[in-house]
């Protein structure tokens, strides 16, 4: 039998055929673009409070209401709407609904919605933040009064990085709704969550069919948002190192656009746009956005470019971000981490959307001056700290993994770990294993299979330590220490309970080479041949993982940036982006009258030219760097600005006639007149093209501006990328305005996978990603159109609706279909015929998840079931793996398996908290939130593959006993010895009996959380009968530290004179449990 709760003693511890690119949106989500233009196209941000703007917005909402009424009539779920940045209504609708949606009066266009992913100390010094702080009155005042919106995974507002008692709560804040206000303080002044929008089901008649209920609060279960927020504006705080954000006195707004890990670990266009619009309306000054999605078209392309309505946007987020920036919001966006994703390195034209929007500030990444090395330690033991460790090629945690240490010799087979351990015997622990006999990988795999969360290997002798290898496929941290240190840990594990140990991914600081472009940092140009990124900042080191030390979360161990000590180390443009956001806040503080374009110019045009190479030694140009390395003090000191801050002349096609000119405006916002000289510095020059700027000099009085012109003259350049800067200098003023132009080659030189790598779905179905797509570019990053493309599939898979040539953006796509067997599939695209470039996409097919029955987690009998109790879901295809998490808090998912509980009539959709998952059996807690409901619809989601919906009956109480393998009730004496035939209970003895389904308790914990140690969570006193005699119940409630494991402290009736096996029942609230057995002697 699969693991059931009979084992519960363990628990106690782009013209793509527009039709194709948009054929399969993110879980059938669509934006209905309405006929009227949005508010931002009519009114600047400064005018949005005026009567005319307010009245216009009201008119748009009224017209949207008519559309929403029709949607309701047609049975379509509305998830949200916006009027400021776009005039759109967001819906979730069944596949194939586009024509129906398009027919609704007032709808101009239907645009499918994309899925987005995150772009996963000394760093502030490298961008000269301390010098900028000095200009602004010191670190305690840096960023004061400026509000930064973090659109991310949430913020842990309780972290020390967000505790600053000196900050006053600004008037009109906090901005939040209901329970979300508990997640604000005087630093984090906005808390909004959009997870309900992500989790919504697609049918109002049967929302449970594909709902994905989750933690809807603004709290951060991933850690990414907390890390980003601390980098932008963290108050000075100390973990193992002391850190500050770039603008430590700035306020923060928490706009949670991602759900929980392995549940809704993604976001979508509609959620992003809704949050961005709220940030504008909440009065935020800066938006920091460290996510991105594939750019299939240019950011501002419309209509025929992608097959949508005339004048309607192809890229919803690209257009919305551009509208917000044009309206006056300063927006900072990650360039992306795809700089090495192509067939060849570097991967030009790898900028993500919406980082390609022209008016946002797009950020690449450079190396830090240090990284971190792994070590092992014991909390609270100075003699067992910072033990040198060598992880080899194993997973290095982004923070501290802290768990009980188990010396595997306790299992009786010695310390080597070369044989399988008992199932779940290492659940939630760090295994201590000696080197020898078998490979490192075998030892680590055995420990992982038994539930370990980490492995510490130690030497068998005093020889020098080798570098462990073969560990890259093991999904937990593994590291090697010396024999002496291993023995010390073994002695510690044998003498202390519980023997906690740490595998620390950031315990030791290691020097590194700064100011190199990191290989993962996305490179320009953007899809519209724009100059992106525009600035770079510290984003980490590719070869030395985790080089930026930041705040993390310690709520959910499944989160990417979880750490037991609340601090994490990581890399990515995700983290260079908030550095620039913080710098923008400093500029805004110093120059509150600056427009968004002026703030952008101050940041971009003051950047330094210190970065000249990438971390592979390649010479870099503006396609990597934009203006250069963020220099916060120079940005704060800027009083002369340029609009635009960068200039792209695009691609000069054969037959084009030069000259080509671009205008830019230089403005003096200082208090004195300035005399400026304008000149051109060519970094990569064309032999046939001259770059000229006019006028060569200008004098500007305070507040004055001048329009200058940059001109390309000569003849069409040969194939290449040509770049440099227009310099504007005078007195203390110095601007570098980067420029870029191309001569196209027309020859494909790189293939970039855009979407669909590593997808999954059910047998015979399609991809959870919808499509697989690639982009072809030439050697300089220009799209190559018209290239023949061939698609193939292996092992019974197939592709449909496949493009046979690349479009004008160099993009081609196809829809993959999985075959009839479970397992892996490969889909290969080859561009350019024989000898061309190719890429293989991987898909995984699973059997359709199916629930056949649901039983009580203790008695294994049918319901009804009480909220708070454990149930077992029986079926097939319920998980791709077998895994458990027996201790509380119980996670929302195990190996991307989650369980939903829906009561549509009560508008309830809540997640279960899991204990065990296998293909045929799932153990899960019934959420407390279901109290008072007569029934609930249950469903298992295996990643994006939902099972059938199964309805179960509920009752306030549904008592049952947990049973041991011998069929007796699970009970223990006060010495924690199990009650059984060998060690029976005795008349008059007090014993502990473990039960399920006893219903509501006082001091009730949240669903999935551990029961409190005091005051205890108690039930009303139940009736326990042993044989025919009522036992005295001394306590009935939840076992402290468990999830909802009820314990009954019972006195065995003294008058039970006859030894033997007696029936035992428990009754509460008018219900009596099934009879179990107990041995009494």
N, C-alpha and C positions, 0 to 999 in steps of 0.2 A: 504494500500500500504506500502511496506517496506520503510525504511528511504531513501529518495532520496534527491537530492539537492533542492527540494522544502523546505527543513528544513534548508537551508544554513545559516540563521542568526546566528545559533550556531557556524558556522565555523569562523565567523568573529573574534571571540575571539581565524699328529696324525693319525694313519691309521683309518680313519673314513670312511670308504668307501670313500677314497680320493675323489671319485666321488661325495660324498654328501657334505663334508665339503667345497668343492670348487664349489658346483653347483650354488650357488647364490652369486656372489661377490657384492661389493658395486656398485649398479647401473650399472651392466654389464661392469665393468672395468677390464682390464687384463694387465698383463705384459708379453710381448713376450721376453723370454730369448733366446739370440742368441748363436751361437755355440762357438765363441771365448771367452776367459776369459777376465775379465775387467782389466783396467789399474792397479788398486790397487793390483791385484794379481801378477803383474809382477814388479812393481816399488813402492818403498816407497814414502811417500809424499815429502821427501827431494829431490828425484830424478825425480819428475814429470815434472820439467821444462827442463830436459835434452832432447837432440835431439831424442834419441831412444824412450823415453816415448812419446814425442810429435808426432813422426811419427807413433807409434803404435796406439795412440788415433785417428789420422787421418785415419788410415786404418779401424779402427772399425766404424768410422762415415760413411766412404764410403760404407762399407758393410751394415750398417743400412739404408743408403739411398736406396739401392736396395730393401730392405724389405719395406720401406715406400712407394716406388713407386708401389709395388705390392698391398699394403694396399689401396692406393688411387684407383687403378684399380678395386679393389673389393668393393669399397664403404665403407671402414672402416675408422673411424675418429682416427687420431693420436693426442695424447695430449702432448707428450713429449718423451724424450729419455735420457739415461745416458750411459756413457762409463767408468767412473772412478771407481765407487763402484760396479756396475753391468753392464753387457752388455745387455741392455734391451731397448725395445721400448714399450711405454705405449699407450694403445688404449681404446676407448669406442666402444663397439660392441653390436649388438642385442643378446638377450639371445639365447643360443644354438649354438654359433659361435665357440666354442673351437676347434672342429674338423677342421673347415675351416681355422682357424688361425694356427693350428698346421701343416697344409699342405704347408704353405708358405716356399719356399726354404730358408735355413739359420736359421730357427726357431728351436731351440732345445726343448723348453718347453713353455707351456702356463700356467701361474699361475694367478688365480683370485686374486683380490686386496681386502684387508680388509678395513673396516672403523674404525677410531680411535676417541677417545674422550679425552678431557682434564682431568687431575687429580686435578680437583679442591681440629729503635726503640730498644726493649730489645732483640729481637731475635738475633741481631748481637753480643750482649754482651755474650749471652749464648754460642755461638760458638767461643768465644774469638777472635772475629775480631779486636777489638781495640788494643789488644796486638800485633797482626800481623801487624796492621798499623804502630805501633811504630817501628817495625823492618824495615819497608820499607820507613821510612821518614815521617810518619804522614798520617792522613786521606786524605789530598789533593794529595798525591802521590801514594796511595794504588791502585795497578792495572795498573799503568801508562804504556802505550804502548801495553798492552795486549788487544786482540780483542775477544769478546764473541758474538757468534751467538745465537740469540734467535729464535728458531723455534716454532712459536706460533700464536697468533691471531693478531699480529701487535704491533706496539709501537706508542703511542702518543708522538712524538718527541717534541711537544711544552710544555709538562709538565715540571714544575720546576725541577723534578728529572733528566731531561736530558738537563739541561742548565748549561754548565760549560765553561765560556769564556776562561779559562786558557788552554784548550786543543787545541793543533795545529791539523789541518787536516793532517793526514798522507799522504805521497806521494802516488799517484795512486788512491786516494779516492776522492769523494764518488763513490761507486759502485752501479749503478742503471740504469734504462732505462727510457728515456723520462720523462713523467709526474711524475714518481715515485721519481725523484730526489728532488721534492719539499718536500719530507718527510724525508730528511736527514739534518743533521747539523754537527757541529764539535764533537758531542758526538755519535750520531747515524749515522755511516758512510756508512752503506749499507741499502738500502730499496728495497726489492723485494716482489712481491705478486704473489701467485700461484692460486688465486681464479678463474681465467679463466679456469684453468685446472680442477678445481672442478666442474665448472658450465657447461662444454661442453656437448652438445647434442650428442646422439649416432649415428646419421645418417647424412652423408653429404648431402643426398637428402632432408631431412626434419629435420634440426637441431632444429627447434622450438618445435618439438614434445615432447622432454623431457629435453630441456635446463633449466638451473636454473640461469638466469642472476642475477648479484649481484654488490655490490660495489667492483670494481677490484683494488682499490688503496691499498697501504700498511697501511693505517690508521686503528687504532684499534677500532672496534665497539663493542667489547665484554669486554675488560678491562683486560683479563687474561694475555695477553702478556705484557702489560704495567706494571702490577703488578710484573710479573716474572722478567722483565728487571730491575725494580727499586730495587728488592731484590738482584739481582746479582751485579748490578753496578750503582745504582742510586746515583747521586750527592747529597750531603747533602741538604735537603730541609725541609720546615716546612709547615704542614697543621695545624691540631689541636695538633699534636705532631711533633717533629723533628726526621727525619729518614735519614739513609744512607744505601746504598747497601754495600755488603761485600767488593767489589772492586770498590769504588766510582770513581776512576780515569780511569777505563778501558773504552775502546771503545765498542760500541754495533753494531751488525748487526741485522737488522729487516728482518726476513724471514717469511712472513705472509702465513701460511698454512691453516688457517681456514677462512671461509666466515662469513657472517653476521648472527646475531642471528635470528633463525626461518626461515632462507633461506638456507644457506649452513653451518650450525652450526656443522661441522664435518670435518675430513680430511681423507686422504687415503694413502695407501702405496706409490703410484706413486708420489704424491705430496711431501710427506715427503722425499723420496729418492732424488727427483729432488732438493729440498731445501738443503739437506745435501751435495749433490755433489757441488752445487753452493757455499756453505759455505767453503768447502775445496778449491775450485778454487779461491774464493775471498780472501784467506789468513787469514781466521779466525783461532784463536788459540784454542778456547774452543767452544763446542756446548752445549747448555742447552736445554733439551727437556723434557717438563712436560706433556707429553701425553702418552697414551698406548692403546693397544688393546689386545684381548684375545690371549693367547699362546696355540695353538692347538697342537703344536709339540715342540721339542727342537729348539733353535734358529738357530742351524747350521745343522739341519737334511736335508737330500736331497733325491731325487729319490723315491725309493720304500716306504720310511717312510710316504709319503703322495700321492703317485701315480703320480708324475711328472717325467720328463725325468731324465735319469741317471746323477747323479752328479749335478742336478739343485736344487736350494734352495726351501724348503717348506715354509720358513718364509722370505719373501722378505726383510722386514725392519730389522729383526734380522741379516740376512747375510750382508746387506749393512752397518749397524752400526758396525758390527764386522770388516768388511773390512776397514771402515774408521778409526776405532781405531787402528787396526793393521798397517795401513799406517802411523800413527803418529798423528792423531787428538785426542785431549782430549775430551771425550764425557761424559756428565753427564745426567742421565735419571731417571725419577721418577719410583719408585718401583710399585706404584699404590695405590689406595684407596679401595682395596677389602679385607682388613684384617678381615672384619666381615661379608662378603657376604655369607659364607657357611651356611649350616643347623646348624652347631655348631660353637661356637667360642672357640679358635682362628681358622681362616681359613688359615691353612698352604698351601703352594704351590699356592699362589695367586699372584705371580709376573707377571706383564704385559709384553708384548712384545712391544718394543725391549729392555726393561730393563733387560731381561734375557740374552742378548748377553754377552759372557764371559769377553770381554775386556773393556766394558764401565763401568763407575762408577754408581752403582745403589743405590738410596737413599730412605730410609724410613723416618718416621716423629716422632718427639717427641713433648711433650707439651711445650708451652711458659710459661713464668713466670707471664704473665698477660693475661687478655682478656678484652672485652669491653662490656659495658652495654648501652642499648638504652636510649635516652632522647629526649625531645621535645624542640624546640626553635623557635625564630623568628630572621631572619638575620637582623643585624643592630640595634637590641634592647637589650642593656645590661640587662635591667630589665626582659626580657623574654628569658633568656638563660638557658640551662641545666636544664630544668624542669624535675623533677624525673618522670619516666614513667615505667609502668609494662606491658610488652607485653604478658605475660603468654605463651601460646603455639602457638602464632601467628608467622607469618613470620617476621624475623628480617632482615632489609635491610643490604646489605654489605657496605653501605656508607650512604650518606645523600639523602633522598627523599625530594625534595623541590618543592612546588606547592602552588597555591592560596588556602587559607583557607576559607571554606564555613561553616558557622553556619547553620545547616539544619533547624533551626526555620524560616529561611527566606521563606521557602516554605509554611508556613501558617498552618502546622500541629503540631507545637510544636517542642521541641528539642530532642525528644526521638528516632526518626527514626525507629519506629516499623512497618511502612507501606512502601510500595514501593515508591520510588521517581520517578518523571517524567523521561522518557527515556533520557539518556545522560545529565541530568541536572547537574551531578557532574563530567562531563568529565574532566580529567586532574587535579582534585582538591583533597585536603585533607578535608574530612568531619569531622566536629566537632559535636559530638552527646553525649547527656547526658545519663547516666546510668538510667535504670528503666523500668518496665512493661514487656519488652520482653528480650530475651537472648542477650548476647554479639554477638553471632554468627548471629542472625537475623539482628541486626543493621548493622553489618559489611557486611553481604551478600547483604543487600539492597543498601548500599553505593557502593559496588563493582559492582553490577548490573547496577547502574546508571553511571558508568564510573570513580568512584573515584580511585585515585592511593594510597590512604592511609586513615586511620581513626584514629582520636584522640577521645577516649571516655573519659568522665569526670564524676566524682562522683556526685550523687544527694544530698549528705549530707556530713558532715565533719567526718564521721566514717573512720576507717582505710580501706585502699584499699584492696580488694580481689585480687587474682591472676586470671586473665581472662582465660577462658577455652573454648573449642569447636571451636577454631579459626583456627585449623591447615589446614582446607580445603579451607580457604579463601586466595586467591592468592595475597593479598596486605598487607602491614604492618598495624597492628592494635595495639594500645597501650592505656593504661588507666592512667589518671592523676587525681589530686585532684579536688574537687569542686572549691576551690579558684583559682587554676591555670586555670581551665576550664572557669571560669567567666572572668578572665583576657584575655584569648584568644578570647572569644566572644566579649568583648569590643573592642579589637584590630581589629577584623574582621569587626566590624561595623564602624570603624573610618578611615580606611586606604584603599587605592586602588592602586594596587592590594595587598591584605593582605597575603603576602608570609609567609609560615611556613615550618619548617623542622621536619621530623622524622629522627633522627640521630642514626644510628646503632653503631657508634664508639665514642660517645661524652664523655663517662665516663670510666675511666680506673679502672679495678678490678684486684686484686691480684689473682694469680693461682699457682698451684704446677708445677714446671718445671721438665724436665728431666725424663719424663715417656713416654714410647712408646704409641702413640695415637692408639686407638682401630681400626681406619680405615686403618692404615698403612699396606700395603701388606707385607706378610711374606713368607719366603722361605720354602723349596728350590725352585729353578726354575724348569721348566719342564724337563731339562736335569740333574737334581739333583745337580745343581750348588749352590754355597754358595751366596745367594742373599737375601736381600740387603747387600751391603758391608759397608755402613756407614749410620748413621742417623743424622738428623739435625732438627732444630725447624720447625715444620709444622703446629702447631696450637693445639687447644684443642677441643675434641669431644663434651664434655658436655657444653662448653662455646663457642658458635659459634663465629667465626671471631676474632681470637686472634693475627693475624699478620697484622700490619698497613702498607699499601703500597700505591704506586701511583695507581690510577684507571683512567677510561676514563669518560668523561662527554659529549660525542658526541651522544650516542645512548642509550636512557632509557631502551631499550629491552636487553641490554647487561648484562651478569651475574654480572659483577663488575663495573656497572655504579654508579656514585655518583656525586651529584650536586656540591660538593666541590672539586672533582678531587682526592679524597683519598678513599681507600676502606680497609675493613678488612675481612680476609678470612682464610680458613684452607685447608690443603691438602699436599700430597707429591709434588704437583705442586710447592709449595713454599719452602719446604725444599730443593728441587733440585737446584734452583738458588743460595741458600746459599752455597752449595757445589761448584757450578760453579764459584761463586765469589772467594771462597777459592782456587780453582784450578788456577784461574787467578793470585792470590797472589803468589802461588808457582811458577808459570811460570815466573812471574816478577822477583822473587828472584833467580830462577835457569833457565835462558833461554835455557840452553843446555839440560835440562831434556827431556827424551822421554815421550811419553804419558803414558807408563807403569810406569815410575818413578814418574810422577805427581800423578798417581793413588795411588801408594804405599805411597807417602808422605801424601796424604789425608787419606787413609784408615788405614795404619799401625801406624799412630800417634794418632788415635782417642782414646778418654778416655773411661774408664770403669765406668763412673759415672752413666750410666743408668742401672738399675737392674730389674725394674718392668714395667709393662704396667699400663695404667690408670684404669684398673680393679683390680689391686693388684697382678696380676700373675707374677711369676718370669719369666724373659725372657732370651733367649740365642742367639747364633749367627744367628739363623733363623730370628729373629726380628731385630738384631743389626748389623750383620757383624762385623766389627772391633770395632764399638762403636760410641760414640758421636763425631761429628766433632769438632776438636780443631785447629782453624786456625793458631794460632801462632806456635804450634808444627809442623804443616804441613809445614809452611814456613821455619822453622828451620831445617827440616829434610835434612840430607846429606847422610844417609844410607838408601837404598831402597831394596825392595824385588820384584821379578818378578817370578811368579804371586804374587798378594797381598793377595790372599786367597787360601785356599786349600780345595777341596772337594774330599773325597775318594769315594763318591757315595754310592750306596746301596750294602752292602756285602750280596750276595744272599746265601741261604742254599746250601751247597756243595762247596762253594768257598774255595780256598786254600790261606791261608795267609803265608807269609807276602805280603802286597801290599804297594808299595812305590810311592811317588810323589816327583819330583825334583823342587827346587826353587833356584833362583840366588840372592845372596846378593851382592850389589855393594856399594862401598865407593866413593861418588862424592865430598867428602870434600877435604880440602887442607892439611890435616895431616893424618898420619896413625892412624888406630883405631884397638883396640883389643876388640873382641866381644865374648860374651858367648851366646850360644844357648841352650834353655831349653824348656820343655813342661809344660804348665799349663792346667790340665784337669778340665773343668768346669762341664761337665756331663760325667762321666766316665763309661765305660763298664767293667763288672767284668771279661770278657773273652778276652779283647783286650788291648794291651799296645800300646801307641803312643811314638815313639822314634825319636829323631832328631840327625843327624850327619852331620858334626863334632860337638862336644860339644863346641868348641871354634875355633876362627880364627882371624888372624891379616891381615888387608888389607891396603896396601899402597894407596895413593890417586889414584883414577881411576881404582883400581883393583876390581875384583869380584871373587866370589867363588860359586860353585854349591853345595848346601846342599840337603839333602834327608830327608824326613819325611816318617816314615814307621809304618804301622799297623802290629803288630805281635800278635800271639795267635790263638784263634779259632773264628769261626763265632759268631758274637754278637747276643744276644737275641733281639727281636723286640724293637726298640727304636731309638731315635736320640741322638747322642753323639757328644760333641763338646768341644772346648777349644781353646787355642792359643799357638803358638810357639813364645816364647819371644827371642828377639835379643837385648842384652844390652851391653853397653860399654861406659864409660865416660858420655857424655851428650846425647848419642844416645840410643833410646829406641823404639823398634818396637814390635807390637803385630800382629802376622799373624794368623788370625782365621782359624780353621779347622773344618770340619764336616764330619761325616759318619753315616750310618744308618744300622740298622737291620730291614728288612721289616717284617710286620705282615701278609700281604696278606688279611687283613680284612678291608672292607670299613668302614670308621668312619665319613666321611664328604662328603656331596654333594655340589658342587660349581656350581652355574649357570654361564656359560661362555658367552653366547650370546643369544640375542633375547628377553630378558624381555621387556615387554611393547612396542610391535611393533604395527604397523597399516598398513592398505592397503584398497583396494576397495573390495566390496562384491564379493565373489567367487574367490578372488585372493590370492596371497601368502603374506608373510611377507616382509615389507620394509627392514628388517634385513637379509632376506634370509633363515636363519636357527634358530632353537633353539638348544642349546647345553649345556651339563653339564660335569663336571669332578668329578670322585670319587677318593678320596685319603684315605690312612689309617690314623691312629691317629697321625702320625708323619709327614705327608705330602708327602708320596710316592704314586705314581699312583697305582690304583688297576685295573687290566685288567680282561677281561673275565666275568664281573659281568652281569647277565641278566638285561635287561632294558625294561620296558613296557611304552608305550605312550598312552595317551587317550585324547580326546577332548570333549567339551561340546557344546550344543546348535547348532548343525549343523556344527561345525568345524571338521576338520580331519587332519591327518598327513600322509605324504608319505615319501618314502625313509628313513624309520626310522631304525637306528641301533638297534639291539636286544641285543648286548653285548658291554661293554666298550672296547676300543682298548688298545694298549700298553701304551698309555699316560693317560689311565683312562677316555678317552673322549667318549661320545656318542652324536649323533645329529639326528635331524629329520627336515623335512620341513613342517611347518604348513600351512594349507589352511583355509581361512576364509569361513564362510557359506554364505548363500544367503540373510541374513537380516543384516541391519545396527545394530551396537551395539557391546558390549563386548563379548569376547570369552575366554575360559580358556583351557589351554593345560597342562596336568599333566604328569610328568615323574616319575616313581617309579623304583628304583634300588634295586636289591636284593630280589625281590619277596615280598610276604606278610610279613609285619612287617619291610620292608626295608625303606630307606629314600626316600622322594619325594619332588618335587618342582613343583609349578604351574607357568606357563608363562601366561601373559595376552596379548591378541590381541584385536584390535579394527577395526571393518569394517565400512567403510563409503560408501555411494552411489557414483558411478562414477561421478566426477565433470563434468558438462556439461554446456557450454555456448550456449544460444539460440539466444541472440541478444546483441548488444551494442548500447547505445543511448547517446546523448549529456547529460552531467551531469546537465545542466540547463534547457534546453527546453524539454528533454526526447524524442527528435526526432532523427532519424537516421543521420549518418554522411554525409559528411566528418567531420573530427575532426582536430583541430589544435594542434600541439605540445605545451605543457604547459597547455593545458586545462584539465578540469575534464570530465571524462566519467563515465557512469554507465554500468556495465556488468550484464546482466540478465541471469539467468539460474537456475540450480538445483544442489544441492550438492556442492555448492561453498565454504562452510565453515562449520565447526563443531559447531561453536558458532556464536552469534551475538555480535558484538563489534565495537567500533569506536575510532578514534583518530583524532579529528576534528581540532586541532590546529597544526600549523607548528612548527618545521619540521615534515613532514609526514613520518611515518616509512616505511621501506621496506617490513614489514610483520605485519599482525595482526592475532594473534592466529595461527601462522604457515601457514597462507595464504599469498601467494605472487603472483604477476602478472608479466609475462614476455612479452617483446616486442621484436620481432625478425624481422630483414630484412636480410635474408641470402645473397641476392645478394650484399649487401653493407657491409657484415661481421659485422653487428650490432646486438648485443644482450644485451639489457639493461633492468634494473628492473623498475617497476612502484613504486610509493609511494602512499600508501593506506590511505584512510580516513574512510572507513566503510566497514564491511564485515558481511554478513549473508549467510544463505544457498541459497538464491535466488537472492541476490543483492550485488554488490561490487562497491564502488566508488573509483576511482583511478585517479591519474594525468598521462596524456600522457607525457612521458619524453621529455624534451627540445632537447635531443640529436637526435631526429627523424626529426628535421627541414630539409626540402628539400626532404624528402622521399615521394613517392606517396601513399604508403600503408605500413601496418605493420601487422605482425601476432601476435595475442594476445592469451595468455594462462593463466589459473589460476592453480597454484600449491597449493594443500592442503596437507601440509607436503610433502610426496613423491608420491602423487597421482596427476598426471597431468590431466587437462581437455583436451577436443578437442581444436584444433587450429582454431581460428576464425580470418579472415582477415578483416581489416577495412581500409577505404580510409582516407587519410590524405590531408590536405590543409594548406597553410600558415596561413590563418585566416578562422575562421568559427564562426561568431558572434552569440551570443544568450544571452538572459536575464535569470537571476535567478528569479524564481517566488515564491510568497508567497502562503500559503494554499488557499487563496481566489481567486487565479488566476491572481492577479495583479503583476506587476513587483516589485521586491524587491528593494525598494528605501527608503531613509531616508532624513529628513531635517537636517539642520546644528546643530540642538539640539539632533540629533540621534533618533528622533521620526519616527516610521514607517509611510510611506505614504499609506493611505488606505481610505475607505469611511468615516471613523470617523475623520480622520486627513488628508485631501487631500492636494495636492500640490497647490500652488498659482501662477498665472501668474507673471513672473518677479522674482520668488524665485529661489535661488540656491539649488539644491538637489543633493544627491548622489545616483547613480543607480549602481547596481552590475551586472556584466556581465561575460561571459565565452567566450573563444576562440578568443580573440582579437589579438593573435599572438605575434610576437617578441617584446621585450622591450629593452630599454637601461638599462645598469647596471643589466643585467639579473642574477637572482640567480640560483644556481645549482638546479637541479630537486629535488623537495621535500622540499627545504629550504625556510625559510621565506623571503618575499620580503624586500628589504632594507628600512630603515627609511630615508636614504639620502646618496648620490643622489638617487632620486626616480627612479623606473623602469617604464618608460613611453613608450606608443605606439605612432605612428603617430596619429594625430588628426582625429577621426572618424566623420561621419555625423550622428547626432541623429535627428530624425523627430518625433514630437509629433503632432498627427492629420495629418495635411498637412504642418505644419510649421517646418522649421529647427531651432533647439535649438542651443544656443551657448554652446560649450564644452570648459570648462576652464581647465580640466585635464582629461587625460585618461592614466591609467596605473595600476600597481598592488597595492592593499591595503597593506600598510606597515605592516609587521609582519605576513601577511597571506602567504599561499602557492602561488597559482596563481589565486587569487580572484581579478578580474579586477574591478575597480571602475571608474565611469564617474561622474565628477563634471559638472553638466549641469544647465544652466539657463532656466527655463520654459519660453517659448515664451510669452512676455508680451501681445501680441495681441490675445491670446486665451481668448476671451470674454465670451464664453458660458461655464457654468459649466457642468461637466459630465465626462464620462469615454472615454478616447481617446486611439487610437492605438499608439504604440511607436515602432520604429525600430532603429537599429544602423547599419551603413554600414562602411566597411573598406576593403581596398584591393580588391575592386570589388565584395565583397559579402555582402549581407544584411541579417540581422537576421530574424527569424520568428517574426511576429508581436506579441507584448504583450500588456497589458492594463495598464493605469495609470489614477488615479482619480485626476482631476483638479477642483478646486472650485474658 
